[in-house]
Amino acid sequence: MRGIRIERTIATIDDLHSVLVRNHASVLIVVGHGTPDGLAEGSGFLAWSSLAAEIGRTETRLPAILSCYSSTIQEYLRSAVGFDGEIDATLGAIALGALVVSLFNGKASDMSTCSV
């Protein structure tokens, strides 16, 4: 029996499109700095609506965004999991880890993480 396979990618916001196009995982976790309007990285910015559209074109069943204000993406992508307001990265990671383990209950799955 296969377990959970994790693939980790570090990308800039400009690279995020090409990373998502290659994504074939059941679960996608995007980690980055969030604002009320979207993801911010250096001088790059990606609105929640644009990120939702990009993820919506993938095979991902559960997109999870580990960043502040990421629950806003649910307005554009109902299947997404996000966080209200500001969050502590460590506590957010623990919460997402528990969610993933509970969803798959030891069954085979592929998971992809993308840090921006």
DSSP file (Angstrom, degrees, kcal/mol; ACC not computed):
  #  RESIDUE AA STRUCTURE BP1 BP2  ACC     N-H-->O    O-->H-N    N-H-->O    O-->H-N    TCO  KAPPA ALPHA  PHI   PSI    X-CA   Y-CA   Z-CA
    1    1 A M              0   0    0      0, 0.0     2,-0.2     0, 0.0   106,-0.0   0.000 360.0 360.0 360.0 130.0    0.0    0.0    0.0
    2    2 A R        -     0   0    0      1,-0.1     2,-0.1     3,-0.0     3,-0.1  -0.488 360.0-153.1 -76.8 151.1    1.4    3.4   -0.9
    3    3 A G        -     0   0    0     -2,-0.2   106,-1.4   105,-0.1     2,-0.5  -0.126  44.1 -49.5-102.6-155.5    1.3    6.2    1.6
    4    4 A I  E     -a  109   0A   0    104,-0.2     2,-0.5    -2,-0.1   106,-0.2  -0.724  53.1-154.5 -84.4 124.7    1.2    9.9    1.2
    5    5 A R  E     -a  110   0A   0    104,-2.3   106,-3.2    -2,-0.5     2,-0.5  -0.872   8.4-159.5-101.2 131.3    3.8   11.2   -1.3
    6    6 A I  E     -a  111   0A   0     -2,-0.5     2,-0.4   104,-0.2   106,-0.2  -0.937  10.1-173.2-116.6 131.6    4.9   14.8   -0.9
    7    7 A E  E     -a  112   0A   0    104,-1.9   106,-3.2    -2,-0.5     2,-0.5  -0.991  11.3-159.0-119.5 128.5    6.5   16.9   -3.5
    8    8 A R  E     +a  113   0A   0     -2,-0.4     2,-0.4   104,-0.2   106,-0.2  -0.916  11.2 178.8-113.7 133.1    7.9   20.3   -2.5
    9    9 A T  E     -a  114   0A   0    104,-2.3   106,-2.6    -2,-0.5     2,-0.5  -0.995  17.0-152.3-130.9 135.6    8.5   23.2   -4.9
   10   10 A I  E     +a  115   0A   0     -2,-0.4     2,-0.3   104,-0.2   106,-0.2  -0.943  31.4 162.1-106.3 127.2    9.8   26.7   -4.1
   11   11 A A        -     0   0    0    104,-3.0     2,-0.2    -2,-0.5    -2,-0.0  -0.963  37.1-123.1-143.2 155.4    8.5   29.3   -6.6
   12   12 A T     >  -     0   0    0     -2,-0.3     4,-1.1     1,-0.1     3,-0.5  -0.497  42.8-102.6 -85.8 168.7    8.1   33.0   -7.0
   13   13 A I  T >4 S+     0   0    0      1,-0.2     3,-0.5   103,-0.2     4,-0.5   0.882 125.8  55.9 -59.8 -36.5    4.7   34.3   -7.9
   14   14 A D  T 34 S+     0   0    0      1,-0.2     3,-0.3     2,-0.1     4,-0.3   0.832 110.3  45.0 -64.2 -31.4    5.8   34.7  -11.5
   15   15 A D  T 3> S+     0   0    0     -3,-0.5     4,-1.8     1,-0.2     3,-0.4   0.605  88.8  90.5 -84.7 -13.0    6.7   30.9  -11.5
   16   16 A L  H <X S+     0   0    0     -4,-1.1     4,-2.6    -3,-0.5     5,-0.2   0.843  80.1  57.2 -58.3 -38.9    3.5   29.8   -9.8
   17   17 A H  H  > S+     0   0    0     -4,-0.5     4,-2.2    -3,-0.3    -1,-0.2   0.941 108.6  45.6 -57.6 -49.3    1.6   29.3  -13.1
   18   18 A S  H  > S+     0   0    0     -3,-0.4     4,-1.3    -4,-0.3    -1,-0.2   0.854 112.6  51.7 -66.4 -33.1    4.2   26.8  -14.5
   19   19 A V  H  X S+     0   0    0     -4,-1.8     4,-0.6     1,-0.2    -1,-0.2   0.929 111.1  47.1 -66.1 -44.8    4.3   25.0  -11.1
   20   20 A L  H >< S+     0   0    0     -4,-2.6     3,-0.8     1,-0.2    -2,-0.2   0.851 106.2  57.9 -67.4 -34.2    0.5   24.6  -11.0
   21   21 A V  H 3< S+     0   0    0     -4,-2.2    -1,-0.2     1,-0.2    -2,-0.2   0.866 109.3  45.9 -62.5 -35.8    0.3   23.4  -14.6
   22   22 A R  H 3< S+     0   0    0     -4,-1.3     2,-0.3    -3,-0.2    -1,-0.2   0.574  89.5 112.9 -81.7  -9.4    2.6   20.5  -13.7
   23   23 A N    <<  +     0   0    0     -3,-0.8    36,-0.7    -4,-0.6    37,-0.1  -0.479  26.9 159.7 -72.6 126.2    0.7   19.7  -10.6
   24   24 A H        +     0   0    0     -2,-0.3     2,-0.2    34,-0.1    -1,-0.1   0.047  34.8 126.2-127.5  22.9   -1.2   16.4  -10.6
   25   25 A A        -     0   0    0      1,-0.1    36,-0.2    84,-0.1    86,-0.2  -0.491  61.6-136.8 -87.3 152.9   -1.6   16.0   -6.8
   26   26 A S  S    S+     0   0    0     84,-1.1    36,-2.5    34,-0.2    35,-2.0   0.869  97.1  38.8 -69.0 -38.5   -4.8   15.3   -5.0
   27   27 A V  E     -cb  62 111A   0     83,-1.6    85,-2.7    34,-0.2     2,-0.5  -0.954  69.1-170.9-118.8 131.4   -3.9   17.9   -2.4
   28   28 A L  E     -cb  63 112A   0     34,-2.2    36,-3.5    -2,-0.4     2,-0.6  -0.988   1.9-168.9-121.8 124.5   -2.1   21.1   -3.1
   29   29 A I  E     -cb  64 113A   0     83,-2.9    85,-2.9    -2,-0.5     2,-0.5  -0.962   3.1-165.4-115.0 119.7   -0.7   23.3   -0.2
   30   30 A V  E     -cb  65 114A   0     34,-2.6    36,-3.1    -2,-0.6     2,-0.5  -0.911   6.0-166.7-104.1 126.4    0.4   26.8   -1.1
   31   31 A V  E     +cb  66 115A   0     83,-2.9    85,-3.2    -2,-0.5     2,-0.3  -0.953  31.1 108.0-116.3 127.6    2.5   28.5    1.5
   32   32 A G        -     0   0    0     34,-1.6     2,-0.5    -2,-0.5    36,-0.3  -0.981  69.0 -61.6-175.6-178.5    3.2   32.2    1.4
   33   33 A H  E     -E   40   0B   0      7,-0.6     7,-3.0    -2,-0.3     2,-0.3  -0.735  53.0-159.8 -85.8 124.0    2.6   35.6    2.8
   34   34 A G  E     -E   39   0B   0     -2,-0.5     5,-0.2     5,-0.2    34,-0.2  -0.780  13.8-173.2-108.4 150.6   -1.1   36.6    2.5
   35   35 A T  E >   -E   38   0B   0      3,-2.8     3,-0.5    -2,-0.3    50,-0.0  -0.778  48.9 -93.6-123.2 171.6   -2.8   40.0    2.5
   36   36 A P  T 3  S+     0   0    0      0, 0.0     3,-0.1     0, 0.0    12,-0.1   0.768 127.6  42.7 -58.0 -21.7   -6.5   40.6    2.5
   37   37 A D  T 3  S-     0   0    0      1,-0.3    11,-1.7    10,-0.1    12,-0.3   0.634 124.2 -65.1-101.5 -16.0   -6.3   40.9   -1.3
   38   38 A G  E <  S-EF  35  47B   0     -3,-0.5    -3,-2.8     9,-0.3     2,-0.3  -0.992  71.7 -31.1 162.1-167.0   -4.0   38.0   -2.2
   39   39 A L  E     -EF  34  46B   0      7,-2.5     7,-2.4    -2,-0.3     2,-0.4  -0.649  49.3-164.2 -84.5 139.4   -0.5   36.5   -2.0
   40   40 A A  E     +EF  33  45B   0     -7,-3.0    -7,-0.6    -2,-0.3     2,-0.3  -0.989  14.6 167.8-127.3 134.4    2.5   38.8   -1.8
   41   41 A E  E >   - F   0  44B   0      3,-2.2     3,-3.1    -2,-0.4   -28,-0.2  -0.905  64.8 -52.5-147.4 113.7    6.1   37.8   -2.3
   42   42 A G  T 3  S-     0   0    0     -2,-0.3    -1,-0.1     1,-0.3   -30,-0.0  -0.373 123.6 -20.7  55.8-123.8    8.8   40.5   -2.7
   43   43 A S  T 3  S+     0   0    0     -2,-0.1    -1,-0.3    -3,-0.1     2,-0.2   0.438 121.2 100.2 -92.6  -0.5    7.5   42.8   -5.4
   44   44 A G  E <   -F   41   0B   0     -3,-3.1    -3,-2.2     2,-0.0     2,-0.3  -0.530  47.9-177.8 -87.3 153.4    5.1   40.1   -6.7
   45   45 A F  E     -F   40   0B   0     -5,-0.2     2,-0.4    -2,-0.2    -5,-0.2  -0.989  10.7-171.6-149.0 140.8    1.4   39.9   -6.0
   46   46 A L  E     -F   39   0B   0     -7,-2.4    -7,-2.5    -2,-0.3    -2,-0.0  -0.956  24.3-131.0-136.8 116.3   -1.3   37.5   -7.0
   47   47 A A  E  >  -F   38   0B   0     -2,-0.4     4,-2.4    -9,-0.3    -9,-0.3  -0.270  21.9-118.3 -63.7 149.5   -5.0   38.2   -6.2
   48   48 A W  H  > S+     0   0    0    -11,-1.7     4,-2.6     1,-0.2     5,-0.2   0.884 115.9  54.6 -56.4 -39.6   -7.0   35.5   -4.5
   49   49 A S  H  > S+     0   0    0    -12,-0.3     4,-1.9     1,-0.2    -1,-0.2   0.888 109.1  47.3 -63.6 -38.5   -9.3   35.4   -7.5
   50   50 A S  H  > S+     0   0    0     -3,-0.3     4,-2.3     2,-0.2    -2,-0.2   0.895 112.1  49.2 -69.9 -40.7   -6.4   34.8   -9.9
   51   51 A L  H  X S+     0   0    0     -4,-2.4     4,-2.7     2,-0.2     5,-0.2   0.918 110.5  51.7 -63.6 -42.3   -4.9   32.1   -7.7
   52   52 A A  H  X S+     0   0    0     -4,-2.6     4,-2.5    -5,-0.2    -2,-0.2   0.908 109.5  49.5 -60.3 -42.6   -8.3   30.4   -7.5
   53   53 A A  H  X S+     0   0    0     -4,-1.9     4,-0.7     2,-0.2    -1,-0.2   0.910 111.6  49.0 -63.7 -42.2   -8.6   30.5  -11.3
   54   54 A E  H >< S+     0   0    0     -4,-2.3     3,-0.9     1,-0.2    -2,-0.2   0.937 114.5  44.1 -62.5 -47.5   -5.1   29.0  -11.7
   55   55 A I  H >< S+     0   0    0     -4,-2.7     3,-2.2     1,-0.2     5,-0.3   0.873 105.0  64.1 -66.0 -36.5   -5.8   26.2   -9.2
   56   56 A G  H 3< S+     0   0    0     -4,-2.5    -1,-0.2     1,-0.3    -2,-0.2   0.705  96.6  58.3 -61.1 -19.9   -9.3   25.6  -10.8
   57   57 A R  T << S+     0   0    0     -3,-0.9    -1,-0.3    -4,-0.7    -2,-0.2   0.379  97.7  79.4 -89.6   3.7   -7.5   24.5  -14.0
   58   58 A T  S <  S-     0   0    0     -3,-2.2   -34,-0.1     2,-0.1   -37,-0.1  -0.454  89.7-112.1-103.3 178.6   -5.6   21.7  -12.2
   59   59 A E        +     0   0    0    -36,-0.7   -35,-0.1    -2,-0.1    -3,-0.1   0.349  69.3 135.0 -88.9   4.6   -6.6   18.2  -11.0
   60   60 A T        -     0   0    0     -5,-0.3   -34,-0.2     1,-0.2   -33,-0.2  -0.314  34.9-174.2 -61.7 129.8   -6.3   19.2   -7.4
   61   61 A R  S    S+     0   0    0    -35,-2.0   -34,-0.2     1,-0.3    -1,-0.2   0.774  79.4  30.9 -91.2 -32.7   -9.2   18.0   -5.2
   62   62 A L  E     -c   27   0A   0    -36,-2.5   -34,-2.2   -37,-0.1     2,-0.5  -0.854  68.0-174.3-131.7  98.1   -8.2   19.8   -2.0
   63   63 A P  E     -c   28   0A   0      0, 0.0    18,-2.5     0, 0.0     2,-0.4  -0.803   8.6-172.9 -88.4 129.4   -6.3   23.1   -2.4
   64   64 A A  E     -cd  29  81A   0    -36,-3.5   -34,-2.6    -2,-0.5     2,-0.6  -0.987   9.7-157.1-124.9 130.0   -5.1   24.5    1.0
   65   65 A I  E     -c   30   0A   0     16,-2.9     2,-1.2    -2,-0.4    18,-0.3  -0.922   0.8-161.8-112.2 114.4   -3.5   27.9    1.3
   66   66 A L  E     +c   31   0A   0    -36,-3.1   -34,-1.6    -2,-0.6     2,-0.3  -0.734  53.4  95.0 -97.0  86.4   -1.3   28.4    4.4
   67   67 A S  S >  S-     0   0    0     -2,-1.2     3,-1.4   -36,-0.2    16,-0.5  -0.974  81.8 -75.9-162.2 161.8   -1.1   32.2    4.6
   68   68 A C  T 3  S+     0   0    0    -36,-0.3    18,-0.2    -2,-0.3    17,-0.1  -0.350 114.5   8.2 -61.0 144.3   -2.8   35.0    6.4
   69   69 A Y  T >  S+     0   0    0     16,-2.9     3,-1.5   -35,-0.1    -1,-0.2   0.601  84.6 137.1  62.7  15.4   -6.2   36.0    5.1
   70   70 A S  G X   +     0   0    0     -3,-1.4     3,-1.6    15,-0.3     4,-0.3   0.646  50.7  79.2 -72.3 -13.3   -6.3   32.9    2.8
   71   71 A S  G >  S+     0   0    0     12,-2.2     3,-1.6     1,-0.3    -1,-0.3   0.727  76.8  77.7 -64.8 -17.0   -9.9   32.0    3.5
   72   72 A T  G X  S+     0   0    0     -3,-1.5     3,-1.8    11,-0.3     4,-0.3   0.800  78.6  70.1 -59.7 -28.8  -10.8   34.8    1.1
   73   73 A I  G X> S+     0   0    0     -3,-1.6     4,-2.1     1,-0.3     3,-1.8   0.760  81.4  74.5 -61.8 -23.4  -10.0   32.4   -1.8
   74   74 A Q  G <4 S+     0   0    0     -3,-1.6    -1,-0.3     1,-0.3    -2,-0.2   0.711  82.6  67.7 -64.7 -19.4  -13.1   30.5   -0.9
   75   75 A E  G <4 S+     0   0    0     -3,-1.8    -1,-0.3    -4,-0.2    -2,-0.2   0.778 116.1  26.4 -65.7 -25.2  -15.2   33.3   -2.5
   76   76 A Y  T <4 S+     0   0    0     -3,-1.8     2,-0.3    -4,-0.3    -2,-0.2   0.625 132.6  33.1-111.6 -21.4  -13.7   32.1   -5.8
   77   77 A L    ><  -     0   0    0     -4,-2.1     3,-1.8     1,-0.1    -1,-0.2  -0.832  62.4-167.8-143.2  97.7  -12.9   28.4   -5.2
   78   78 A R  T 3  S+     0   0    0     -2,-0.3    -1,-0.1     1,-0.3    -4,-0.1   0.762  85.3  59.3 -61.6 -28.3  -15.3   26.7   -2.8
   79   79 A S  T 3  S+     0   0    0      2,-0.1    -1,-0.3   -15,-0.0    -5,-0.1   0.591  85.4 106.0 -78.0  -8.7  -13.1   23.6   -2.4
   80   80 A A    <   -     0   0    0     -3,-1.8     2,-0.4    -7,-0.1   -16,-0.2  -0.350  59.4-146.7 -75.7 151.3  -10.2   25.6   -1.0
   81   81 A V  B     +d   64   0A   0    -18,-2.5   -16,-2.9    -2,-0.1     2,-0.3  -0.968  31.4 153.3-114.6 131.9   -9.2   25.6    2.6
   82   82 A G        -     0   0    0     -2,-0.4     2,-0.4   -18,-0.2   -16,-0.1  -0.839  37.5-103.0-146.7-176.5   -7.8   28.8    4.1
   83   83 A F        -     0   0    0    -16,-0.5   -12,-2.2   -18,-0.3   -11,-0.3  -0.917  25.5-124.1-120.0 140.5   -7.3   30.8    7.2
   84   84 A D  S    S-     0   0    0     -2,-0.4   -14,-0.1   -14,-0.2   -16,-0.0  -0.635  71.1 -29.2 -79.3 136.7   -9.2   33.9    8.5
   85   85 A G  S    S-     0   0    0     -2,-0.3   -16,-2.9   -17,-0.1   -15,-0.3  -0.057 113.8 -10.8  60.2-155.5   -7.1   36.9    9.4
   86   86 A E        -     0   0    0    -18,-0.2     2,-0.3   -17,-0.1    -2,-0.1  -0.562  69.6-171.1 -80.8 142.3   -3.5   36.7   10.5
   87   87 A I        -     0   0    0     -2,-0.2     2,-0.5    -4,-0.1   -19,-0.1  -0.918  28.7-113.9-131.5 157.6   -2.2   33.2   11.5
   88   88 A D     >  -     0   0    0     -2,-0.3     4,-2.6     1,-0.1     5,-0.2  -0.812  27.0-139.0 -86.1 127.5    0.9   31.7   13.1
   89   89 A A  H  > S+     0   0    0     -2,-0.5     4,-2.3     1,-0.2     5,-0.2   0.870  99.8  50.1 -58.9 -40.4    2.7   29.7   10.4
   90   90 A T  H  > S+     0   0    0      2,-0.2     4,-2.1     1,-0.2    -1,-0.2   0.939 113.2  44.5 -66.0 -46.6    3.5   26.8   12.8
   91   91 A L  H  > S+     0   0    0      1,-0.2     4,-2.4     2,-0.2    -2,-0.2   0.886 113.1  52.5 -65.6 -37.5    0.0   26.5   14.1
   92   92 A G  H  X S+     0   0    0     -4,-2.6     4,-2.5     2,-0.2    -1,-0.2   0.907 108.8  49.9 -62.6 -41.5   -1.3   26.7   10.6
   93   93 A A  H  X S+     0   0    0     -4,-2.3     4,-2.5    -5,-0.2    -2,-0.2   0.891 110.4  50.0 -64.9 -39.7    1.0   23.9    9.4
   94   94 A I  H  X S+     0   0    0     -4,-2.1     4,-2.3     2,-0.2    -2,-0.2   0.927 111.5  49.0 -63.7 -44.2   -0.1   21.7   12.3
   95   95 A A  H  X S+     0   0    0     -4,-2.4     4,-2.0     1,-0.2    -2,-0.2   0.919 113.4  45.7 -63.1 -44.2   -3.8   22.3   11.5
   96   96 A L  H  X S+     0   0    0     -4,-2.5     4,-2.6     2,-0.2    -1,-0.2   0.897 111.0  53.4 -67.1 -39.0   -3.3   21.5    7.8
   97   97 A G  H  X S+     0   0    0     -4,-2.5     4,-2.3     1,-0.2    -2,-0.2   0.921 109.7  47.8 -60.1 -43.9   -1.2   18.4    8.6
   98   98 A A  H  X S+     0   0    0     -4,-2.3     4,-2.3     1,-0.2    -1,-0.2   0.890 111.1  52.1 -64.0 -39.4   -4.0   17.1   10.8
   99   99 A L  H  X S+     0   0    0     -4,-2.0     4,-2.2     2,-0.2    -2,-0.2   0.934 110.5  47.0 -61.7 -47.4   -6.6   17.9    8.1
  100  100 A V  H  X S+     0   0    0     -4,-2.6     4,-2.0     1,-0.2     5,-0.3   0.932 113.0  48.3 -63.0 -46.7   -4.6   16.0    5.5
  101  101 A V  H  X S+     0   0    0     -4,-2.3     4,-1.9     1,-0.2     5,-0.4   0.909 112.9  48.4 -60.9 -42.0   -4.1   12.9    7.7
  102  102 A S  H  < S+     0   0    0     -4,-2.3    -1,-0.2     1,-0.2    -2,-0.2   0.860 110.3  52.3 -68.8 -33.8   -7.7   12.8    8.7
  103  103 A L  H  < S+     0   0    0     -4,-2.2    -1,-0.2     1,-0.2    -2,-0.2   0.894 119.4  32.3 -68.6 -39.5   -8.9   13.1    5.1
  104  104 A F  H >< S-     0   0    0     -4,-2.0     3,-3.4    -5,-0.2    -2,-0.2   0.633  83.9-157.8 -98.3 -14.7   -6.8   10.2    3.8
  105  105 A N  T 3< S-     0   0    0     -4,-1.9    -3,-0.1     1,-0.3    -4,-0.1   0.813  76.1 -46.1  44.2  42.8   -6.8    8.1    6.8
  106  106 A G  T 3  S+     0   0    0     -5,-0.4    -1,-0.3     1,-0.3     2,-0.1   0.465 106.2 134.2  83.7   0.6   -3.7    6.3    5.8
  107  107 A K    <   -     0   0    0     -3,-3.4    -1,-0.3     1,-0.1    -3,-0.1  -0.417  66.6 -83.2 -82.1 161.5   -4.8    5.7    2.2
  108  108 A A        +     0   0    0     -2,-0.1     2,-0.3    -3,-0.1  -104,-0.2  -0.345  62.6 148.8 -63.8 139.4   -2.6    6.4   -0.8
  109  109 A S  E     -a    4   0A   0   -106,-1.4  -104,-2.3    -3,-0.1     2,-0.4  -0.976  39.7-128.7-163.0 160.0   -2.5   10.0   -2.0
  110  110 A D  E     -a    5   0A   0     -2,-0.3   -83,-1.6  -106,-0.2   -84,-1.1  -0.947  24.3-172.6-114.6 140.5   -0.2   12.5   -3.7
  111  111 A M  E     -ab   6  27A   0   -106,-3.2  -104,-1.9    -2,-0.4     2,-0.4  -0.992   5.7-163.8-134.4 140.8    0.4   15.9   -2.1
  112  112 A S  E     -ab   7  28A   0    -85,-2.7   -83,-2.9    -2,-0.4     2,-0.4  -0.985   2.4-163.6-125.8 134.3    2.2   18.9   -3.5
  113  113 A T  E     -ab   8  29A   0   -106,-3.2  -104,-2.3    -2,-0.4     2,-0.4  -0.940   2.2-169.0-116.5 142.8    3.4   21.9   -1.6
  114  114 A C  E     -ab   9  30A   0    -85,-2.9   -83,-2.9    -2,-0.4     2,-0.5  -0.972   5.5-159.7-132.5 117.0    4.4   25.1   -3.2
  115  115 A S  E      ab  10  31A   0   -106,-2.6  -104,-3.0    -2,-0.4   -83,-0.2  -0.852 360.0 360.0 -98.4 126.1    6.2   27.9   -1.2
  116  116 A V              0   0    0    -85,-3.2  -103,-0.2    -2,-0.5   -84,-0.2   0.365 360.0 360.0-116.5 360.0    6.0   31.4   -2.6
